[in-house]
Amino acid sequence: SSPLPRARPRQPVAAMAEEQQEGAGEGGGCGISWLGDRVGATINRCFFSYGTFAAKRPWLSILISVAFVVACCPGLFFLRFDNDEANFYLDGSLTKLASLANREAFPFNPAENSVFVYFFAKEGKNLLAPQALADMGRAIDGVMAVKTPDGKAFAQLCEKSWRGSCEATSFLHVFRDQASNLGYTVTPPASGEGEMESLAKQFGTWCGSRPTECGLLMKPLYGFITVPADKGGAGALNLKSVMFILHPDPSVKDASGAKSSDAFQVAVMEHIHAPAYAAQKDNLQTDDFFAINVSQAAISAEGARPAGAEGHLMAIAFIIIVVFVCCSIYAPTKPRNRNVLAMSVMMVVLLSLVCAVGLSAYCQVPLTSMTTLVVFTLFGVSVDDIIVIVHTYDRLEERSTVEDVDKRIATSLANSGAAITLTSMTSLVAFFVAAICPIKNISFFCITSALGILAVYVLQITLFLPLMVLDERRRLSGRRSCGLTRCFGTQAAAGESAFDTPPPKVVQVLTSPAVGGGCGLVTGFARHVAFSAPARAAVAVCFVGFTALGVWGSANADSEADLTDYYMDTSFMKEYFRLHRSLWEAKSPLDLVITHGGEGMPSEGRRAEVDALFDDLSALPFTFEPREHWLREFDIWLNATHATATDLQASRLACTADAYTFGSKVVAFLDATPFTGPSGKLIMPWEHKRNVVVKDGLVQTFRLVMRYETDFTKQARYVSNWRAVYDLMHPPGSSQEFMRGRVPNTYVHTGILAAAERDAKIKGVIFYNLGQSCAAVAVTVAPQGIRKG
């Protein structure tokens, strides 16, 4: 048998240049194939012409790149940051619509606006011990004294609309509010004492003297704002954890118009956790307890901290990339060094990122927490294009000389230009098509990535290419590398072949696909596959097999995830989720929201529907006490304020028939003094002001509240819970549209529901977007497949 044919030799520069000038005149052909040839030849001639221009006038070409960057930079002045948590959820999904509607209907949202401070007893300690109580009181006084950058403390920005005083929630505040019913008179703080320190000491004195009544007071608070060491009677006066909630008013703004509650959240987090921000390294801890602060600001800050804390790893990765590029574009002739040129990849990437962000701002695309990930995409594309450009140049046969640089650059760009254009175009199309993803943050990321790829493409041919021209002239003339890197070796001697002295073996291995790289392994494999039908068949079988295996694995992939893994292992938020799950049973408010629309008191039929839905939600195994049904307490108040059944009936009929009468009655109820219901429960109507929206004398919206299981570490569990809630709200046969389910004009809301719906549907979203992107890329590259030859 005859030996395998040799690989095609490197083509002389002159011959390749002539081909680029005459490419359009070759061959006949017809139809699409002819058109493909004509387009390809035109693209090659364009790149040949531009390569000639860039080689002869490199500084003018660099000026074009500078103009492009300058044109993009004004967009940075219009840049806006959008870290809205809703951007991580599916657009148009029922849970996201519910989240947005709830935010609009109820300006005060404890999950977003309030500041939570948790105290956890250390081993063998009791938070109801006198010293622990006093220390907690002083700690909360300190938190309330924390000031925002514009000088506001809690007293200046707290929520006061419910009953005219600063609102906070804790067992101490419950004691203060119910003290008169308990037969105790709360006295003002002594000299040198803070309000909460004094209240804590008085509570300790009262609780120690009347343990039975103290236990009865605390029992309804278990799992809500306190956690006993033993939930049975034996541990009733031994607290393992307690929670204080401070309620800033979100309507209070600073001089710039930003919410002061946001600044207060940040100030409290720094007061408690800076500078360590680590578990059990807080600034409030004593021998009896340690503290953890939770707020929307703390969640966002700790979620973003890994990117900054692990910045050194990114720096190491970038250094490795630059070293790889240095090795990959190692010249085949002496002097071989191109290290300064390789470092220009960093400049191209950074400028591309600036341009991408500027162009995104022009397109009204905000900066999000995912935007920083664009840099990895840009690095990959930039390095790939640089290697293609340099290797195409190095594969030209003739030995490089300073005089031939211009022609070699033009000829090589005519060959590499089409390749980098096609790869950039396919990436651009893929990202733009993927931007239709219904998750806004991913859509924003895809748009910024696409614009970044466009910027990389422009800067590669207007900045990197002329820099390569200048570096080649420097290298071939034997000059040193501007002092930034050491230049090894000298120019090849006259008559010495460019490939008489190959690069060191280690460089060949590291630059496997490069000129002379890989010790011939890649070239040998390519030659074997090119001229052996069985080898090509084996490659095809392997490709189909691995593709099928990938599709099967993707279809059966488990998306189970612990959302707390987004935080650093030492983060205080990681500790919070662990303790919240083990002690507090991971409960958060679940709102059943009724859009009332300024109507009168709900009719008996409407009320029966709402009550039945509320009771069905309450019966689910993952909903808990305490439950707040203000309409039922409103009924109790109506009964208590009317002497006869006839008066009561007339009042009810008036409330049902006239919306303003109902609105005035509701306002009177919310402003009523606390009273005891038939069951002996103390009813405090003002607590419902946060749950009822009355505007212009009409009841617009209200919500009924219960506790809901919120364990972010068990995806299967919270997805299953969401499906159960969804089936209750939208049973088979009812409308699946927002607020048109089982009970019209109602919806449910709690933070974890949106995450559950997203995680339940995410695989379908991924495959749908991936399919569309692949189809778009296929359409983009199809013309290349039907060109001749």
N, C-alpha and C positions, 0 to 999 in steps of 0.2 A: 504494500500500500504506500501511496505517496505521502510525504510529510505534509502537515498542516500548512496552509499558506501563511505567509508573514502578515503581520498587521500593516495596515496602510501607513506608508512613511509620512513623516511630517512634510507638509506642502511648502514649497518655496514662497517667500513673501510676494515676489513679483507676480507669480502665477495666480495666487489667491487674490491679489489686488485687481488683476485683469478680470478674473471671474466676477468680482463684485461690480465692476463697471459694466460688464456685458451680460449680467445674469438675466435681465429681462428679455434678452433676444434669443435665448436658447429654447429649442424644442417647440413643438406645435401644441398638441393636446387640445382638449375642448372642454367646455362646460366648467364644472366646479374645479376640476383638477387644474385646468388652464388658469382659472382665476386665482387659485391658491398659489400657483407658481409666480404669477405676476405680482401678487401682493407680497409674497416672500422676497422676491427680487427687489421690489421697491423699498421694503423695510431695510434690506441689507445695504442698498445704495444710500439711503438716508443716514444710516449709522456710519457708513464709510465716510460720507461727507462731514458729518458732525465730528467723527474721530479726527479727520484732517484738521478741522477748525480748532478742536480742543488741543491737538498736539502743537499747532503753530501758535496759538494764542491761549495758553493755559490760564494766564491771569485774567483774561477777559471772561473765560468760562467760569472761573471761580467767582467773578463779580456777578454772574448770573445766579449762582447759588446764594450769594449774599443777598441779592435782591429778593429772591424767593423767601428766604428766612425773614427778612425785614417785612415783607408783605404779610406774613403769617403772624408776626408778633403783636400787632394791634389787637388781635382777637383775645389776647391774654387779659386785656383791660375789661373785656365783657364776660370773662370767665366766671362761672358761678359753681359753687359746691353744693351737691345734693346728696346727702347721706341719709335720706329718708328711708326708714326701715321698710316702708311699703314698696320700694323699688325692687326688693328681693322676692316679691310675690307675683303671682300670675295676673297679668292685666285682664280685666273682665271677669275674674273668678268671683264667686259669690262672697268668699271670705274677705277678699281685698275690697270689694265694694262695701261690705259691711264695715270694714275698718275705716274707710274714708268717710262713710256716712256717719259713723259714731263720732269720729273726730270733729266733723262739722257740726253735729247736733249738740255735742256736749263739750264746750270749751275746756272744762276741767276734766282731765283724764288722769287719775292717780298714777297709772302705769307710766305715763310720759312726763308728768309735771312734778310729782311728789318726790321727796327724799326719804329713803328708808334707811334706818340705822338698826342693825341687829346686834344684840348682845348674846354671847354664848358662854355659859358657865364652864370654867375649867374643871378638870377632873376632881370630883368630890366636893364641889362648891355649890352653893345655893344662892340664886340671884335675889331671893327674898331676905337674905341675911342683912342686918342693919348696915354694915359697912358697904356691902355690894350695892344696896339701894342708894345710899348716899353718893357713892362713886358714880353710879349710872346717872343720877340726877345732875351732878356736876358736869359730867361728860355731855349731856344733852344741853345744859346751859351753855357750854362752850360751843357746841354746834350751832345753836340758835344765835350766838354772837358773831359767827363767821360773817364776814362782809364780802360782797361782790366787788369787782374792780371799781364800780362807780359809787362805792361806799354804803350800799344798802345791806342791812342785816335782816334776819327773818322778820322782825317786827315791822319793817318797812315794806316788805313785799309778800307778806303772808295772805292767805285767803281769809277774807273777813265778811263775805257777803252772806254767809249762812246764818250767823247770829251776832255779828258785829264785833267779834273778837278773833284773834289769831287762831286758826284751826290746826290741830294736831291730833293724832290718834295714838293712844297707848293705854295700858292698864291704869296708869296714874291719872290720865285725863278722864277715864271712865269713873274712877274713884272721886275725882273732883266734881264731876257732873252729877253723881248720884249721892254725894255726901249728905245732903239734907234729908234724903229719904232714908239714909242709913243712921240718922241721928247724930251726925258728926258735923262740926263746923270747921271748915278749913280756914286757917289763920294766914295772914300775910307773911312773907318771908322776913326772918330776923335780919338784923344788920349784918352785911357781909355774905348773906346767903343768896343764891340764885332762886328763881321761881321753881324750877324743877327739883333742885336739891331740897328745898323746903318741903315741897309736896311729897317727895320720896320719903323723907324722914317722918312726916305726919302719917303717911300710909303705913310705914313700918310699925309705928306706934299703935295705930288703930288695929292693924292686922294681928299684931302680937297679942293684943288684949281681947280681941274678939275673933278667934280663929275660925269658928263655925261660919259666921257671917262673911268673913274674908273668903272662905272656900266657896260659898254660894255666889259671891260677887265674881270670883275668878273663873268659875266653871264654864260659863257661856263663852269665855274668851279663849279657851283652850283651842289651839290649832288656828286661831285667827290672829291674835296679837300676843299670845303667850303659849309656851310649851312646858307642861309640867314634867318633872323627872319621872313620875309614874302617873299615867292617866286615870288610874283608879283613885279611890279615896285616900289611900295611904300617902300618896305624893302630892296631895292637893296644895300644900303650902311649901312645896319645893320646886322652884322653877329652873328649867334647864336652859331656856332661851326666851327672850322677849324682843318685841319689835316696837320701835318708835317711828311714826310716820309724820313728817312735816309737810304741810300743804301750802306751797307758794302759789300765789295768784298768777296764772299765765298771762293775764292782761296787763300786768305791770311791765313797762318797757324801759330800757336804758336810753341814753341820748342818741344812740345809733338806730333805735327802733327795734333792737333785738329783745327777746324775752329775758327779763331779769331772772326768771326761774331757772333758765339754762345756766346762766353764770353762777347762780347760787349752788346748783348741783355740782359744778366743777370745783367751786371753792370748798364745799364740804368734802368732796372726795380727796382733795389735796390736804385738807385739814386732818383727815383721819388716816390716810394711807401713804401720803408722800413722806419720804422719797422712795421707799422700797416697793410699794404697791404689791407686796407679797402676803401670802396667807399668814395670819397670826403674827404679823409684824406691824400692827396698827399702832397709832399714837395714843389710843384711848385705853389700851389694855392695862389691867391691874393684876394683882395676885388672884382675883376672883373670876375675871372674865376677859375675853377679847371681843373686839367689835368688827363688824363688816358693814361698809356703806354700799347701798345699791340704789342706782338711779339710772335714767336713760343715758346720762352723760358717762357714768361709770361703765355701763355695758358697752357703749360705743368706744370709749377710750381704751378699755382693756381688750376689746376685739381688734383694735388697730395697733396695739402695742407690739405684737410679735413682729410686724413688718419692720419697725424701728429697732427692736431689740436684737433681731437677727440680721441687721444690716451688714455686719461683718461677713456673714456667709455669702450675701449677694456680692460683696466686694471681692471675695475669694473666687466666686464663680466668674466674675468679669475678668479677673486677672488670668484665670485658666483659659478663658475664651481668647484673650489677646495673645497669650503664649501659643495657643493652637494656631491662630492666624499667622503669627510670626513663623512658625514651622511650616505651615501650609503654603505660604507664598515665598519660601526660601528660594532664591534665584538659582537656576541651573548653571550659571556661569559665574566666575569670580569677578569682582567681589559679590558674595551671595547675600549679604545682609540687606533686609528690607524692614527692619524692626520699626523704624519711625513711621513708615507707610502703614504697617500693620496697626500701629496705635491710632491711626486716623479713623479706624472703625468706631472707636469710642466717640470721636467728635461727630461722625455721621449719625450715630444712634442718638446721641443727646440732642443734636439739632433737629433730627427727625421727630423726636418726642416733643420738643418745643413746638414745632410746626404742626404736629398732629393735634396737640391741645389747642393751639390757636385756631386752626381750621375747625375743630369741633365747636369752639365757642362761636365762630361765625354761623355754624349750623344749629345753634341753640342746644348743643349737647353738653350737659354739665360734667364736671369732674366728680367722680365717685371713688369709693374705697377700692374699686377694682381697676381703676385707671392705671395705677402703677404697674400692674401686670403686663401692660402693653409693651414695656421695655424689653421683656423676654422675646416677644414676637419680633420686635424690630431688630434685636440682636441676631436672631436666627436668619432673618431675611437678608440683613446687611452682610453678615459673614458669608453666606452662600453666594451672593452676587459678587462680592470682592474676590472670592476664590475663583469663580467662573471667569471674571474679567482677566485676572492675572494669569491663570493657567492657560487660557486661550492665547494670550500674548506669548507665554513661554514656549508653547508648542510649535511656534513658527520655526522653520528649519535653520535659517541662516543665523550665524552668531551675531549677537546684538552689538551694535556700535552706536556711538552718539549720533552719527549722521543718519542712521536708519530708524531712530526712535519714532519719528513722526509717521513714516510709512507703516511701521509695524503696529503702532497704536491704532491707526485708521483701519488697517486690515483685520486686526484681531477684534476690534469693536464691531466690525461688520458681521463677524461670526458670533460673538458673544452677545451683542445687543439684542438680537431676536430672542435668544434664550432667556435673558433676564427680563425682557419685556413680557414674554409669555408667562413665566413663573410669577412675576409681579401682578400681571393681569388676573391670573387664576386665583391668587391669594386675595386680591382686591375684591373680585366678584364673590368669592366664598364668604368673606367677612360681611360684605354689604347685604348679601342674601340672608346670612345668619342674623342680621340685625332686626329681622322681623320677629325674633324671639319674643314671646309675650312677657318675659321677665325684663323689666326696664334696665336694670343694672347690666345685664348681659347684652342687651341691645346697645346701650351706650358704649360698652367696652368694644363691641364689634365695629361700631362706626368709627370710634377713635383709632382702632387697630387698622382699619381699611385706609383711613387718611394718613396714618403713620407709614403704611407700606407705600402709599403714593409719594410721601415725602422722602422715604429712603430711595425710591427709584430715581426721583429727580436729583437728589444729592449725590447718588452714585455716579451719574453721568456728568454732573456739572461741578462736583467738588472732588470726589475721589479720583476720577479719571485724570483731571489736570494735575492733581497731586502726584499721581503715579508717573505722569510725564516728567514732572520736575524731579522726582526721586530717581527715575531711570537715568536721566541726564547726570544727576549727581553720582549715581552708582557707577555708571560706565566711564565717567571721567576720573574715578578714583578718589573723590572727595569724601571726607568723613561725614557722619550723620548728625550734624548740628549739635553735637554734644549731648544728645538725649540718649544715645545708645552707642556702644562700641562697635566699630566696623572691622570685621575680621577679614584678613586676606587682602590681596591686591587684584588689579585687573588681569584678566587672562592674557597670557603671553601671545605675541603674534604667531599665527599659524596653529595655535592650540584649539582643538575642537571644543565646542561648548559643552560637550558631554564626555570629554576625555577623563575628567576628574569628577565623578559623581558625588553627590552630597553624602555625608556620613550615614551609616546604616540606620541609626536611631531616627534621623530626620526622614529617611525613606519610609520607615514603618509608620511614623506619625502622619505622614502625608500620603497615605496609601493611594488615593485616586489621582495624586498630583503627577507632575512630570517626572518620570522615572521613579515614582514612589512605590512603596509596598514591596520592594525587592522583586518586582515583576509578577507578584502573585495575582494582582487584580488584572493586569494585562493578559496574563496567561489564561485566567478563568474566562475573561471576555472573549479571547480568541477561540477557546474551546467551545463555548456556547454558540458563537457566531457560525461555526463551520461544522457543528455536529447536531444532527436532527434529534437523536436520542437525548442529548443534553438539553436541548430546547424543550423537548417534551417533558423531561423531568422537572425543569424549572416551572413550566406551566402547571404541572400537577401539584407541585409544592405551593404555588401561588393560589390555586383554587382551593387546596386543602386548608391552607392557613386562613384564607378569606372565610371559608365556611366555618372553621373553628372560631374565628373572631366574631362572626355573626351569631353563632350559637351561644358563645360566652356572653356577648352583649345582651342578648335576649333574656338570658337567665341570670344576669348580674344582680347582685343584692345591693340595693341602695341604702341599706341600714347604716345609719350614722349617728354618732353622739355629737350633738351640736356644741357641747361644752368643749370639744376638742379644738375649737377655734381659739381658745384662750391658752396662754402659756401655762405650763404645768405648775408654776409657783404662784400664779395669779390669785389674788384674793377672790376674784369672781369664780374661779374654779372651786375654791373652798366653799364659797357661798352656795353654789349649786349642789355640792355634795351634802352639806349640812341641811340645806333647804329640803332636799329629797328625803334625808333620813329623819329629820326632826319635825319639819313642817309639812311633810307629805306633799310637797310641791303643789300648793294650791294657789290659784289666782282667781280674780273675779270673772265671772261669766255674765254678760249682760244680755237679757232678753229685751230688745228695744221695740217699742211700739210707736210708730209714727201716727200721731193723733190728728194732726192737721187743723188744730183750732176748733175742734168739734165739741159738743156737749159731753156729759158724762157717758161712758160706754153703756150701750143698751145691755139688757140682761143676756141676750144671745151673744153679743160680742164679748162681754165679760166672761161668759162661760167658756168660750173658745180660748181666750187668753189664759184663764185659770187652768184649764185642762192642759194646755201646752206647757205652762210653767210647772205644773205638777208632774207631767211626764218627764220633763228635763230633770226635775228634782229627784225622780225615781231612778235615774241612771246611776250605775255603780261608781261612776267617776265624778259625780257632783256631790257637794257637801254643804253643811251648815257653816256659817250663818247665812240665812236667806232673807232678802229684803223685798217684801211685797208691799209697797207703800199704799196701794189701793185698798188692801185689807185693813191696814191701820187707819186709812181715811174713813172706811166704813165704821170702824170702832169710834172714831172721833165724832162722826155724824150722829151715831146713836147716843153718844154721851152728851151732845150739845142740844138735843131736842127732847122736850119734856114728855111729849106724847107720840104715839105711833102715827097719829094723823099728821102731826107737824113734820115728822120724819119723812113720811110718804110724800107729802107736798113738796118738801125740800128736794127729795130725790127726783121727782118729776120735773121740777124747775131746772135742776142741774142737767137733766137729760135733754130737755127741750131747748135750753138757752146756753150757748157756749160761754157767754160772759158770766152768767150766774155760776156755772161750773168753775170757771177760772177764778172768780172771786172767792169761792169756797175753798179751792185748793190753796190759794195764797193765805187765807185765814188759817187753814190747817197747818201749813208749813211754818207759820209764825206763832203757832200756839205753844203754850208752856208745856213742859213734860207732864205726862199723866200716866196713871197706872191702868192697864187694860184689865179685862175680865179674868184673864189667866194669872194676873199678878205681875206681868211683865211691865217694866217701865218703858213707856213709849216716848221717844224724843223726836217730835216731828221735824225739827230743823235738820236732822241727819239726812232727810230725803231731798233737801234742796239741791244736792248735787245730782240727783236722779230725775228731776222734773224740770222741764224747760217751759217757763211761762213767759210769753212775749205779748206785749200790748193787751194784757188781760186775758189771753187765751192760752190754753194748754196745747203746746205744739208737739212735744215729744216727751216720752218718759221711758224709764227702763226698770226692770225687775232684776234683782241681782242674787247670785248664788256663787259658791266656790266651785272651781273646776280643776281637775288634775292637770298639772303642768310640768311633767317630767320630760325634759328635752333629751334625756339620755336613752330613751327607748322609743325609737322611731315607729316600730310596728305597733306599739301600744297607742301612741298619740294619733297615728293615722287611723287605727281602728276606732278610736273614740270619735274622731271627726266624722267617720262614715256613719256612726250611730246617731250623732247629732244631725247630720245632713238628712238621714232617713226620717227623722222626726219632723224636721222643718219642711222637707219636700218629699213626702211619701209617694209611692207609685200612684200614678193617676192624677197628681197635682202638677201645677206649673213648676218648671225648674228655673224660672227667672227670679231675679232678685226681688224680694218682698212680695212675691205672688205665689207662695207655697201654701202650706196647710192653713195658716192663718194669715190673710192678706195684711200688708203693711207692717210686717214684723220681720225681724232678723236677729241673729245672735252674734255676739262678738266677744272674743278674747284672743290675746296675741298668738297663742299657739295654734289656733285653728287655721290661720293663713299659711303657717309653715307646714301644717299637716296636709292641707290640700295641695300645696306645691310639691311636697315630697311624694304624695300619692300619684301625681301626674307627671313627674319630672322625666321619667324614662320615655314616655310618649312624646314629650316636648323635644327631648334630645334627638330621638330617632327622626321625628318629623323635620326638624331643622337640618339635621345632618343629610337627610335625603334630598332636601331642596338645594342645599349647598353643593352636594355632589352632582346633582343634575345641572346646576348652573355652570360648574367647572367643566363638566363633560361637553356642554354646548360651547364653552369658550375654547377648548382645545380641539374640538372636532375638526375644524378646518385644517389643522396641522396634520391630522391623520390621513387626509385625502389628497395631500399634495404629492406630486410625482416623486418617485425615487425613494 
